[in-house]
């Protein structure tokens, strides 16, 4: 057996033992655990959507400010050149 096979076998054995230990020592029933995962997933989604909305608002505000600065610069240049 080569080194790669030994590493993969060790990894799979460790992962299997970890999963088995987690199942045996789980403090809640499967149904309760699934409900908790669902609730936490929904909370994470809501937080991400809220963060996205906040970032989008800040981005749009910055773009609007840059547009106004550009327009002011063009207007100033036009008045200077009397175009």
MDTraj code that builds the backbone (N, CA, C; nanometers):
import mdtraj as md
import numpy as np

residues = "UNK UNK UNK UNK UNK UNK UNK UNK UNK UNK UNK UNK UNK UNK UNK UNK UNK UNK UNK UNK UNK UNK UNK UNK UNK UNK UNK UNK UNK UNK UNK UNK UNK UNK UNK UNK UNK UNK UNK UNK UNK UNK UNK UNK UNK UNK UNK UNK UNK UNK UNK UNK UNK UNK UNK UNK UNK UNK UNK UNK UNK UNK UNK UNK UNK UNK UNK UNK UNK UNK UNK UNK UNK UNK UNK UNK UNK UNK UNK UNK UNK UNK UNK".split()
xyz = np.array([
    [0.0860, -0.1178, 0.0000],
    [0.0000, 0.0000, 0.0000],
    [0.0906, 0.1242, 0.0000],
    [0.0641, 0.2164, -0.0942],
    [0.1495, 0.3354, -0.1013],
    [0.1036, 0.4415, -0.0006],
    [0.1794, 0.5465, 0.0100],
    [0.1549, 0.6507, 0.1096],
    [0.0204, 0.7190, 0.0892],
    [-0.0159, 0.7469, -0.0353],
    [-0.1432, 0.8139, -0.0637],
    [-0.2599, 0.7291, -0.0173],
    [-0.2540, 0.5994, -0.0430],
    [-0.3616, 0.5094, -0.0006],
    [-0.3722, 0.5055, 0.1512],
    [-0.2587, 0.5066, 0.2185],
    [-0.2596, 0.5066, 0.3648],
    [-0.3224, 0.6343, 0.4195],
    [-0.2891, 0.7465, 0.3581],
    [-0.3441, 0.8749, 0.4030],
    [-0.4953, 0.8780, 0.3811],
    [-0.5388, 0.8347, 0.2647],
    [-0.6827, 0.8346, 0.2343],
    [-0.7567, 0.7397, 0.3277],
    [-0.7005, 0.6213, 0.3507],
    [-0.7633, 0.5245, 0.4413],
    [-0.7713, 0.5808, 0.5828],
    [-0.6643, 0.6427, 0.6285],
    [-0.6647, 0.7037, 0.7615],
    [-0.7665, 0.8155, 0.7736],
    [-0.7751, 0.8971, 0.6684],
    [-0.8712, 1.0074, 0.6683],
    [-1.0137, 0.9540, 0.6753],
    [-1.0457, 0.8550, 0.5910],
    [-1.1810, 0.7991, 0.5896],
    [-1.2145, 0.7308, 0.7223],
    [-1.1164, 0.6595, 0.7812],
    [-1.1402, 0.5954, 0.9105],
    [-1.1662, 0.7004, 1.0177],
    [-1.0875, 0.8076, 1.0186],
    [-1.1070, 0.9143, 1.1168],
    [-1.2402, 0.9846, 1.0992],
    [-1.2772, 1.0116, 0.9738],
    [-1.4056, 1.0771, 0.9467],
    [-1.5211, 0.9877, 0.9910],
    [-1.5100, 0.8593, 0.9625],
    [-1.6149, 0.7648, 1.0028],
    [-1.6292, 0.7597, 1.1542],
    [-1.5183, 0.7541, 1.2244],
    [-1.5233, 0.7528, 1.3713],
    [-1.5821, 0.8835, 1.4251],
    [-1.5473, 0.9940, 1.3628],
    [-1.6014, 1.1229, 1.4055],
    [-1.7518, 1.1310, 1.3859],
    [-1.7989, 1.0820, 1.2726],
    [-1.9433, 1.0828, 1.2454],
    [-2.0157, 0.9917, 1.3435],
    [-1.9619, 0.8722, 1.3642],
    [-2.0238, 0.7773, 1.4563],
    [-2.0277, 0.8343, 1.5983],
    [-1.9205, 0.8947, 1.6413],
    [-1.9154, 0.9550, 1.7749],
    [-2.0169, 1.0688, 1.7862],
    [-2.0261, 1.1497, 1.6825],
    [-2.1234, 1.2594, 1.6833],
    [-2.2661, 1.2098, 1.6937],
    [-2.2965, 1.1024, 1.6226],
    [-2.4325, 1.0472, 1.6281],
    [-2.4619, 0.9895, 1.7658],
    [-2.3658, 0.9160, 1.8208],
    [-2.3877, 0.8522, 1.9509],
    [-2.3960, 0.9525, 2.0649],
    [-2.3252, 1.0608, 2.0554],
    [-2.3210, 1.1584, 2.1639],
    [-2.4084, 1.2814, 2.1400],
    [-2.4867, 1.2800, 2.0348],
    [-2.5709, 1.3957, 2.0029],
    [-2.6690, 1.4218, 2.1172],
    [-2.6800, 1.5475, 2.1619],
    [-2.7667, 1.5782, 2.2762],
    [-2.9156, 1.5807, 2.2405],
    [-2.9475, 1.5912, 2.1119],
    [-3.0873, 1.6015, 2.0701],
    [-3.1224, 1.4901, 1.9733],
    [-3.2526, 1.4727, 1.9538],
    [-3.2983, 1.3746, 1.8554],
    [-3.2704, 1.4275, 1.7150],
    [-3.2785, 1.3395, 1.6183],
    [-3.2551, 1.3795, 1.4796],
    [-3.3516, 1.4868, 1.4338],
    [-3.4788, 1.4735, 1.4726],
    [-3.5798, 1.5722, 1.4321],
    [-3.5457, 1.7091, 1.4900],
    [-3.5103, 1.7122, 1.6167],
    [-3.4768, 1.8390, 1.6830],
    [-3.3521, 1.9009, 1.6199],
    [-3.2534, 1.8181, 1.5905],
    [-3.1302, 1.8672, 1.5287],
    [-3.1590, 1.9257, 1.3907],
    [-3.2425, 1.8571, 1.3118],
    [-3.2785, 1.9094, 1.1788],
    [-3.3520, 2.0423, 1.1895],
    [-3.4398, 2.0548, 1.2902],
    [-3.5107, 2.1814, 1.3116],
    [-3.4127, 2.2935, 1.3462],
    [-3.3149, 2.2608, 1.4318],
    [-3.2149, 2.3613, 1.4692],
    [-3.1316, 2.4027, 1.3485],
    [-3.0940, 2.3060, 1.2653],
    [-3.0160, 2.3381, 1.1449],
    [-3.0982, 2.4255, 1.0523],
    [-3.2262, 2.3921, 1.0358],
    [-3.3142, 2.4721, 0.9501],
    [-3.3271, 2.6146, 1.0023],
    [-3.3483, 2.6278, 1.1332],
    [-3.3616, 2.7611, 1.1936],
    [-3.2336, 2.8431, 1.1773],
    [-3.1200, 2.7818, 1.2032],
    [-2.9926, 2.8536, 1.1902],
    [-2.9660, 2.8915, 1.0450],
    [-3.0050, 2.8037, 0.9519],
    [-2.9881, 2.8341, 0.8102],
    [-3.0737, 2.9536, 0.7704],
    [-3.1976, 2.9571, 0.8173],
    [-3.2864, 3.0705, 0.7875],
    [-3.2311, 3.2000, 0.8467],
    [-3.1807, 3.1926, 0.9706],
    [-3.1218, 3.3108, 1.0340],
    [-3.0021, 3.3613, 0.9544],
    [-2.9159, 3.2692, 0.9119],
    [-2.7982, 3.3072, 0.8333],
    [-2.8398, 3.3712, 0.7016],
    [-2.9403, 3.3129, 0.6362],
    [-2.9893, 3.3688, 0.5095],
    [-3.0405, 3.5113, 0.5305],
    [-3.1195, 3.5311, 0.6359],
    [-3.1742, 3.6647, 0.6633],
    [-3.0634, 3.7654, 0.6921],
    [-2.9609, 3.7230, 0.7669],
    [-2.8482, 3.8125, 0.7948],
    [-2.7721, 3.8459, 0.6671],
    [-2.7544, 3.7461, 0.5805],
    [-2.6818, 3.7704, 0.4561],
    [-2.7595, 3.8640, 0.3646],
    [-2.8910, 3.8442, 0.3569],
    [-2.9740, 3.9320, 0.2743],
    [-2.9678, 4.0741, 0.3286],
    [-2.9762, 4.0884, 0.4609],
    [-2.9672, 4.2210, 0.5218],
    [-2.8334, 4.2862, 0.4945],
    [-2.7256, 4.2099, 0.5054],
    [-2.5922, 4.2625, 0.4768],
    [-2.5807, 4.3024, 0.3309],
    [-2.6337, 4.2189, 0.2411],
    [-2.6296, 4.2504, 0.0984],
    [-2.7044, 4.3806, 0.0716],
    [-2.8214, 4.3959, 0.1319],
    [-2.8996, 4.5183, 0.1120],
    [-2.8239, 4.6404, 0.1625],
    [-2.7588, 4.6279, 0.2774],
    [-2.6811, 4.7392, 0.3319],
    [-2.5650, 4.7761, 0.2394],
    [-2.4959, 4.6758, 0.1891],
    [-2.3830, 4.7003, 0.0982],
    [-2.4330, 4.7636, -0.0309],
    [-2.5454, 4.7140, -0.0810],
    [-2.6030, 4.7681, -0.2047],
    [-2.6408, 4.9153, -0.1875],
    [-2.7010, 4.9492, -0.0724],
    [-2.7379, 5.0887, -0.0464],
    [-2.6139, 5.1771, -0.0386],
    [-2.5116, 5.1295, 0.0303],
    [-2.3881, 5.2078, 0.0428],
    [-2.3223, 5.2256, -0.0932],
    [-2.3225, 5.1210, -0.1744],
    [-2.2648, 5.1278, -0.3092],
    [-2.3409, 5.2298, -0.3935],
    [-2.4725, 5.2207, -0.3926],
    [-2.5536, 5.3135, -0.4721],
    [-2.5345, 5.4575, -0.4264],
    [-2.5206, 5.4773, -0.2956],
    [-2.4976, 5.6120, -0.2422],
    [-2.3633, 5.6658, -0.2910],
    [-2.2616, 5.5809, -0.2899],
    [-2.1284, 5.6223, -0.3359],
    [-2.1291, 5.6536, -0.4857],
    [-2.1969, 5.5707, -0.5639],
    [-2.2060, 5.5953, -0.7082],
    [-2.2780, 5.7268, -0.7346],
    [-2.3859, 5.7519, -0.6609],
    [-2.4602, 5.8772, -0.6765],
    [-2.3719, 5.9976, -0.6430],
    [-2.2931, 5.9858, -0.5372],
    [-2.2026, 6.0948, -0.4993],
    [-2.0979, 6.1181, -0.6083],
    [-2.0440, 6.0118, -0.6638],
    [-1.9452, 6.0262, -0.7707],
    [-2.0077, 6.0882, -0.8962],
    [-2.1303, 6.0472, -0.9276],
    [-2.1993, 6.1077, -1.0425],
    [-2.2203, 6.2571, -1.0211],
    [-2.2616, 6.2952, -0.9017],
    [-2.2825, 6.4373, -0.8727],
    [-2.1518, 6.5153, -0.8812],
    [-2.0440, 6.4554, -0.8317],
    [-1.9133, 6.5206, -0.8402],
    [-1.8733, 6.5391, -0.9865],
    [-1.8958, 6.4356, -1.0665],
    [-1.8632, 6.4441, -1.2088],
    [-1.9464, 6.5491, -1.2801],
    [-2.0749, 6.5524, -1.2509],
    [-2.1625, 6.6516, -1.3130],
    [-2.1224, 6.7933, -1.2732],
    [-2.0881, 6.8108, -1.1459],
    [-2.0442, 6.9431, -1.0997],
    [-1.9168, 6.9851, -1.1702],
    [-1.8253, 6.8893, -1.1868],
    [-1.7000, 6.9192, -1.2566],
    [-1.7241, 6.9571, -1.4001],
    [-1.8147, 6.8880, -1.4674],
    [-1.8466, 6.9205, -1.6071],
    [-1.9124, 7.0577, -1.6160],
    [-2.0057, 7.0840, -1.5264],
    [-2.0726, 7.2159, -1.5256],
    [-1.9707, 7.3278, -1.5004],
    [-1.8798, 7.3046, -1.4082],
    [-1.7771, 7.4036, -1.3784],
    [-1.6883, 7.4266, -1.4999],
    [-1.6515, 7.3194, -1.5654],
    [-1.5667, 7.3299, -1.6849],
    [-1.6400, 7.4042, -1.7968],
    [-1.7699, 7.3728, -1.8125],
    [-1.8494, 7.4401, -1.9156],
    [-1.8553, 7.5903, -1.8879],
    [-1.8777, 7.6277, -1.7623],
    [-1.8880, 7.7709, -1.7306],
    [-1.7531, 7.8397, -1.7472],
    [-1.6443, 7.7669, -1.7193],
    [-1.5120, 7.8241, -1.7370],
    [-1.4824, 7.8454, -1.8855],
    [-1.5208, 7.7481, -1.9679],
    [-1.4962, 7.7566, -2.1114],
    [-1.6040, 7.8339, -2.1843],
    [-1.7141, 7.8639, -2.1117],
    [-1.8290, 7.9346, -2.1669],
    [-1.8810, 7.8674, -2.2932],
    [-1.9055, 7.7370, -2.2775],
    [-1.9570, 7.6561, -2.3907],
    [-2.1067, 7.6556, -2.3877],
])
top = md.Topology()
chain = top.add_chain()
for i, resn in enumerate(residues, 1):
    res = top.add_residue(resn, chain, resSeq=i)
    for name in ("N", "CA", "C"):
        top.add_atom(name, md.element.get_by_symbol(name[0]), res)
traj = md.Trajectory(xyz[None], top)
